[in-house]
Amino acid sequence: MRPKWSPTHWIIFTPETGKPETWHVMIIPDPDESGALLAVSRNDKPSAVPDWTCDAAGVWTWCGLPPPNKRPGKVAVIEVSGGHRV
């Protein structure tokens, strides 16, 4: 069971062309994969896999794809306080 949603981070995807996209998320350990993370948004259903996940090697994916939809760009994960990158 997931904890009550409380935002901890922003995920910012900056494509090579176009505007940056942001997601306000709560990052929690993945209960099914040691060392992996889940980035839960307010609208994610408790039984569903969140759109953003990070494997044990530190690779973030969006809906199981390189982020988002295989568009070239960079992902930044910033703590809500603004001081820590994951």
N, C-alpha and C positions, 0 to 999 in steps of 0.2 A: 504494500500500500504506500502511495506517495504521501509525503508531508503536505500540509496546507500550503498552497501556492504563495510564495513570497519572493519577489524578484531579487536576483542576486547579480545578474550580468546583462550586458547588451551584446548581442552578436551583430556585427556590422560587416556586410558584404559589399565590397567596392568593385564593381565590374570594370574591365579595361575601358569600356565605353558606357556611358549612362550614369545615372545617379546612384549613390549608395543606398542600400536597403538595410533596415534595422529591425531587430526582433528583441523584445524585452523578455527575458527568460529567467527561470530558476534552474541553476545547474546542480544536478544531483548525481551520485554514483549510479551506474547501471547495475541493477540487481542480478542481471543475467550474464554479465561479462566483467570479469575482474579487471580493474584499471580503466574501464570505459566510463563515459559520462553521458547523461541525457540532459538536454536543454529544454525544459518544459515551459511552454507558453501558457498564459492564463486560459486560453481556449482549448488546450489539449485535453482530450478525454482521459480519465485515469487508466482505462484499459488499452489505450492506443499508444503506439510508439511515437514519440515526439518527432517533429519534422527534422530537428537538428540533433545529431548524435556525434560523439567523438570516440574513436576506438582507443585501445590501450596504447597505441603508438602515437596518439595525439593528432590523428587525422580527422578533421571535421567533415561530415557529409550532411547533405540536405536531402531528405526523402531517399536516402541510400545512394545518392549521386554526388559527384564532386559539386560543390556548391555554386549557386543553385542552377540546376538544369545544365550542368557542364559548361556554363559560360566562364570564360577566363576572368580571373580577378583575384582579390585577396579577402581573406576572412580575418577579422579581428574580434577578439572576445575580451570585453572590458568589464571589470567589476563595477557594480552600480556606484560605488564610492569614487570610481574613476582611477583607482590606484594600482590595479593588478590585472595583468593579462594572463589568460589560461593558455 
